[in-house]
Amino acid sequence: MDMKMERDFHMINGDGDSSYANNSSIQRKAIIATQPMVENAIQDVCADLQPQSMVVADLGCSSGANTLLFVSEVIATASEKIPTNNKTKESTMEVQFFLNDLPGNDFNHIFRLLEQFKQSTMQHCTHRGLQPPPHYVAGMPGSFYTRLFPCNSVHLFHSSFSLMWLSQVPEHLDNNMNKGNIHIGVSTPPLVAQLYLNQFEKDFSRFLQLRCKELVPGGRMVLTILGRKNSDVIHGGGAINSNCELLSQALHTLIAEGCVEQEKLDSFNMPMYGPSPDELKQLVQRSQLLDMVDIQVFDLTSDAVEKSKLEVGATASATQDNVHEAIGHNNAATLRAIMESLFANHFGESIIDDLFAVYAHNVTQQLETPEKKGGVTVISMSLQTKVLK
C-alpha cells in the first residue's frame, strides 16, 4: 500500500511511556531556544498591526505539553505588551489560537490538558502582576500543504520541528532507485538526493504561498526546522540522515534474520528532508512574498544524552558503556514516538519492537566513535509578509 501522509502519519498518541508526549524533550528545547524570536514577532504584531483580536496558528502542533508551551509563551508576551483598559484593567485585545496537525493527531490529549493549563497560566501571570488577555483554543486538523484558513485572517504562524516532513515520498522516486536505504544515505545515488531536494522545494514553496494568502498584510511567521549546516546533503545531512542510516542498518539486520523482505526495504523511503540555511533563504527570496527578518542556526544537544547521564548517574556502578546503552535506548524511544506509524504501516507492527531494539544497539555502538556527539542542527527563521508601499 502506498504511503499517504494524511492517513498514515501521526505521533504515538496518549501519555504512556512510548508516547510522543513523553519522548519529545529535544523538541521542547527548540521551542525554548527560539522563544526570543517568537517574542519579537508577537511584539511587532501588537505594535504594528494593533489587532483587536489576534489570531495565532501553530502548524504541526502534535500533542502534549510542548504544544501548550508555545501557547503559554504567546500569552505571557501578550500580557506584557498589550495595553489594558485604564478603568477595568482588562486587556483591550483577545487572542485566538488554532492548533493544527494531521487528522490522526491526538487532539483529545491537548484538550484534556487545557483546564490545568489555564489555571497555571492565570497563576503565573498573577504572580508577575500581569493580566492575561482573553484567549481561546481550537483544533484545526489538516495538512499544512493545503489551505487551512480564510484569506487575510492570521497574524502569526508558528511551526517547530514539522516542515522537514514532506507532503509525500519524492515524486519520480521508484522502488529500485535507492536500494538498501530508507532516506539519503552514503550509498544513495545523487539523482535520488536531487529528487528529495526537488520535493522539498515544491512543498516549502507551496507552504509559503498558502500562508501568505492566509496572513494579514504585515503578518509574521516563525519557522523552526530540523536541518543541516553542510551544503553536501549526502555526506553532511545532519541528524535526519544519520538516524535514517542507522534505521536502514537495523532493517538490514532484520533482513538477515529473515524477519523482513529485501523488497520491503527497497520500496520504503522516508518523506523527510533536512534543508540547509542557504536552501531556505533561496526559497524565501524566490517566493517574492516575504522578507527575512532573522535567521539563526544552532545546535541542540540531544536530550537522549543528558537524560541518560542523569538516569545512569544515579547508579554508583555507572560506566561509560552504561551511559551509551541508556543513550541508545532513549534515542530509540524518541524516534519510535515519531516514526512508528510509518514503519508499522509499511513493514507491519510485528517488527517494530525488534527494529527499534536493533536501532538502539546501533546507536550505542556508534557512540564508541569519539566524533559522534548526537547533536542536532536547528534552523529558525522569522519572516514577514511584504507590505506594499
C-alpha positions in Angstrom: 0.0 0.0 0.0 1.4 3.4 -1.0 2.2 5.8 1.8 -0.3 8.6 2.3 0.8 11.1 4.9 -2.6 12.4 5.9 -3.9 8.8 6.5 -0.8 7.0 7.8 1.3 9.5 9.8 0.9 10.5 13.4 3.0 10.6 16.6 2.3 7.9 19.2 -0.8 9.1 21.0 -1.6 9.4 24.7 0.7 9.9 27.6 2.2 6.4 28.1 5.9 5.5 28.3 6.2 5.3 24.5 4.1 8.3 23.7 5.3 11.4 21.9 4.2 13.4 24.9 6.8 11.7 27.0 9.5 11.4 24.3 9.8 14.9 22.9 12.3 16.8 25.1 14.6 17.8 22.2 11.6 19.4 20.5 10.8 21.3 23.8 14.4 22.5 23.8 13.9 24.0 20.4 10.8 25.9 21.4 12.6 27.3 24.4 15.7 28.2 22.3 13.6 30.1 19.8 11.5 31.9 22.4 13.2 35.3 21.8 12.3 35.2 18.1 8.7 34.4 18.9 8.5 37.2 21.5 9.9 39.7 18.9 7.3 38.6 16.3 4.4 39.0 18.8 5.7 42.4 20.0 5.9 43.6 16.3 2.4 42.3 15.5 1.0 44.1 18.6 2.8 47.3 17.8 2.5 47.4 14.0 -0.9 45.9 13.5 -2.7 46.6 16.8 -5.3 43.9 16.2 -8.3 43.8 18.5 -8.4 40.0 18.0 -5.0 38.4 17.3 -5.1 35.1 15.5 -2.2 32.7 16.1 -1.7 29.3 14.5 0.7 26.6 15.5 1.3 24.3 12.5 2.3 20.7 13.1 1.4 21.2 16.8 1.4 17.5 17.8 0.2 16.8 21.3 1.4 17.1 24.9 3.0 19.9 27.0 5.2 21.2 24.1 2.1 22.4 22.3 0.9 24.4 25.2 4.4 25.7 26.0 4.2 27.8 22.8 0.6 29.0 23.7 2.0 30.0 27.1 4.8 32.0 25.5 2.4 33.9 23.4 0.1 34.7 26.3 3.0 35.8 28.6 4.4 38.1 25.9 0.9 39.5 25.1 0.3 40.1 28.8 3.3 42.4 28.9 2.8 44.2 25.6 -1.0 44.6 25.1 -2.5 47.8 26.5 -5.2 47.5 29.1 -8.3 49.5 29.8 -7.4 52.0 32.5 -10.8 51.6 34.3 -11.2 47.9 34.2 -7.6 46.8 33.9 -8.7 44.3 31.3 -6.8 43.6 28.1 -8.0 45.5 25.1 -7.1 42.6 22.8 -8.2 38.9 22.6 -6.1 36.0 21.3 -7.5 33.1 19.2 -5.2 30.1 18.9 -5.6 27.4 16.2 -3.6 24.2 16.8 -3.0 22.4 13.5 -1.9 18.9 12.7 -2.8 15.9 10.6 -6.2 14.3 11.3 -4.6 11.3 13.2 -3.0 13.7 15.8 -4.1 13.2 19.4 -6.1 16.5 19.7 -8.0 15.0 22.6 -4.9 14.8 24.7 -4.3 18.5 24.2 -7.9 19.4 25.1 -7.7 17.3 28.3 -4.6 19.4 29.3 -6.3 22.8 28.7 -8.1 23.3 32.0 -5.0 22.6 34.0 -3.0 24.8 31.6 -5.5 27.7 32.0 -5.1 27.6 35.8 -1.3 27.6 35.7 -1.3 30.4 33.2 -3.5 32.6 35.4 -1.3 31.9 38.4 1.9 32.6 36.5 0.5 36.0 35.2 -1.0 37.0 38.5 2.3 36.2 40.3 4.0 38.7 37.9 1.3 41.3 38.3 0.0 40.8 34.8 -3.4 40.2 33.4 -3.6 37.6 30.6 -5.7 38.6 27.6 -8.9 36.6 26.9 -7.7 33.6 24.9 -9.4 30.8 23.1 -8.0 27.5 21.8 -9.4 25.4 18.9 -8.1 22.4 16.9 -7.5 22.6 13.1 -7.0 19.2 11.5 -5.5 19.1 8.0 -2.2 19.2 6.1 -0.3 22.5 6.1 0.4 21.8 2.5 -3.3 22.7 1.9 -5.3 25.9 2.6 -6.4 26.0 6.2 -7.6 29.5 7.0 -9.6 32.3 5.3 -7.7 35.0 3.4 -6.0 37.7 5.5 -7.1 36.2 8.8 -4.0 35.1 10.7 -1.5 37.4 12.4 1.2 34.9 13.4 2.1 31.5 12.1 4.4 29.3 14.2 5.8 25.9 13.3 8.5 23.9 15.1 10.1 20.6 14.0 7.4 20.0 11.4 8.5 21.4 8.0 11.2 18.8 7.4 8.3 16.4 6.8 7.4 16.3 3.1 3.9 16.1 1.7 4.8 12.7 0.2 7.7 10.5 -0.8 9.6 12.4 -3.5 7.9 12.3 -6.9 9.6 10.0 -9.5 11.4 8.1 -6.8 10.9 4.5 -8.0 11.3 1.4 -5.8 14.7 0.4 -7.1 16.4 3.8 -7.2 17.6 3.9 -3.6 18.2 0.2 -2.8 19.2 -0.6 0.8 18.4 2.9 2.1 15.3 4.4 3.6 16.5 8.0 3.1 19.6 9.8 1.8 22.5 7.5 2.8 26.1 7.3 1.9 25.3 4.9 -0.9 22.3 7.0 -2.2 22.7 8.0 -5.9 23.0 11.8 -6.4 19.8 11.7 -8.5 17.8 10.4 -5.5 19.2 13.2 -3.3 18.2 15.7 -6.1 14.6 14.3 -6.1 14.4 14.8 -2.3 15.5 18.4 -2.8 13.1 18.9 -5.6 10.2 17.7 -3.4 11.2 19.9 -0.5 11.4 22.9 -2.8 8.0 22.2 -4.2 6.4 21.6 -0.8 8.1 24.5 1.0 7.3 27.0 -1.8 3.7 25.9 -1.7 3.6 26.3 2.1 4.9 29.9 1.8 2.3 30.7 -0.9 -0.6 29.3 1.1 0.4 31.0 4.3 0.8 34.4 2.6 -2.8 34.2 1.4 -3.9 33.5 4.9 -1.7 36.1 6.7 -2.9 39.6 7.2 -0.7 42.2 5.5 2.4 42.6 7.6 1.7 39.3 9.4 4.6 37.2 10.7 5.9 33.6 10.7 8.4 31.9 12.9 9.5 28.6 11.5 11.9 26.2 13.2 13.2 23.3 11.1 15.4 20.3 11.7 18.1 20.8 9.1 21.8 20.7 8.3 24.8 23.1 8.1 26.6 21.5 5.3 25.8 22.1 1.6 26.6 18.4 0.9 23.3 16.7 1.5 24.7 13.1 1.2 27.8 13.5 3.5 26.7 16.4 5.7 23.0 15.6 6.0 22.6 16.2 9.8 20.5 14.3 12.3 17.8 13.1 9.9 20.3 11.4 7.6 22.3 9.8 10.4 19.3 8.5 12.2 17.8 7.1 9.0 21.2 5.5 8.1 21.1 3.6 11.5 17.5 2.6 10.9 18.5 1.3 7.4 21.2 -0.8 9.1 18.7 -2.1 11.6 16.4 -3.2 8.7 19.4 -5.0 7.1 19.9 -6.9 10.3 16.2 -8.0 10.3 16.5 -9.0 6.7 19.5 -11.2 7.5 17.4 -12.8 10.3 14.5 -13.4 7.9 12.1 -11.0 9.6 11.9 -8.5 6.7 12.0 -9.0 2.9 14.6 -7.1 0.9 11.9 -5.8 -1.4 10.1 -4.2 1.5 13.2 -2.2 2.4 13.9 -1.2 -1.2 10.4 0.1 -1.6 10.4 2.3 1.5 11.7 5.9 1.6 11.1 8.3 4.5 9.3 11.5 3.4 11.7 13.9 5.2 14.3 16.4 4.1 16.7 18.4 6.3 17.4 21.7 4.4 20.5 23.9 4.7 20.2 27.6 5.6 21.1 28.6 2.0 18.4 26.4 0.5 15.8 28.0 2.8 17.0 31.6 2.1 16.8 30.9 -1.7 13.3 29.6 -1.4 12.1 32.6 0.6 13.7 35.0 -1.8 12.3 33.1 -4.8 8.8 33.4 -3.4 9.0 37.2 -3.5 6.3 37.2 -0.9 8.2 37.6 2.4 11.0 39.5 4.0 13.6 37.6 6.1 13.6 39.4 9.5 16.0 37.0 11.1 17.6 33.5 10.6 19.6 31.6 13.2 21.3 28.3 13.1 22.2 26.5 16.3 23.0 23.1 17.7 21.0 21.3 20.4 22.4 18.5 22.4 20.1 15.5 22.1 18.2 15.1 25.4 18.8 11.4 25.0 22.4 12.1 26.1 21.5 14.3 29.1 18.6 12.2 30.2 20.8 9.1 30.0 23.6 10.6 32.1 21.0 11.6 34.8 19.5 8.1 34.8 22.8 6.2 34.9 24.5 8.8 37.2 22.1 7.7 39.9 23.8 4.3 39.9 27.1 4.0 41.8 28.5 1.4 39.4 27.8 3.6 36.3 30.2 3.2 33.4 30.6 4.8 30.0 29.1 1.6 28.5 26.0 2.0 30.7 25.6 5.6 29.6 25.9 4.7 25.9 23.3 1.9 26.3 20.9 4.4 28.0 21.5 6.9 25.2 20.7 4.3 22.6 17.5 3.3 24.5 16.4 6.9 24.9 17.3 7.9 21.3 15.2 4.9 20.0 12.3 5.9 22.2 12.3 9.4 20.8 12.5 8.2 17.2 9.9 5.5 17.7 7.4 8.0 19.1 7.7 10.0 15.9 8.1 7.3 13.2 6.4 4.2 14.4 3.2 4.8 12.4 5.0 4.9 9.0 7.1 1.8 9.7 4.2 -0.2 11.0 2.1 0.7 8.0 4.7 -0.5 5.6 6.5 -3.3 7.3 3.8 -4.4 9.8 3.6 -3.9 13.5 5.2 -7.3 14.3 8.7 -6.0 13.6 8.5 -2.7 15.4 9.9 -3.8 18.8 12.8 -5.6 17.2 13.5 -2.8 14.7 14.0 -0.1 17.4 15.8 -2.5 19.7 18.4 -3.1 17.0 18.4 0.6 16.2 19.2 1.3 19.9 22.1 -1.1 19.7 23.4 0.6 16.6 23.3 4.0 18.3 25.2 2.5 21.3 27.9 1.1 19.1 28.2 4.4 17.1 28.7 6.3 20.3 32.0 4.5 20.8 33.3 6.6 17.9 34.5 9.9 19.5 33.2 12.3 16.9 29.6 11.1 17.2 28.1 13.5 19.7 24.4 13.1 19.0 23.6 16.7 18.4 21.0 18.2 16.1 21.2 21.3 13.9 18.1 23.6 14.0 17.4 26.5 11.7 14.9 29.1 12.8 13.5 31.9 10.6 11.4 34.9 11.3 9.5 36.1 8.2 7.2 39.0 7.5 4.8 39.4 4.6 5.9 42.2 2.2 3.8 45.3 2.7 3.1 47.2 -0.5 4.1 50.8 -0.3 
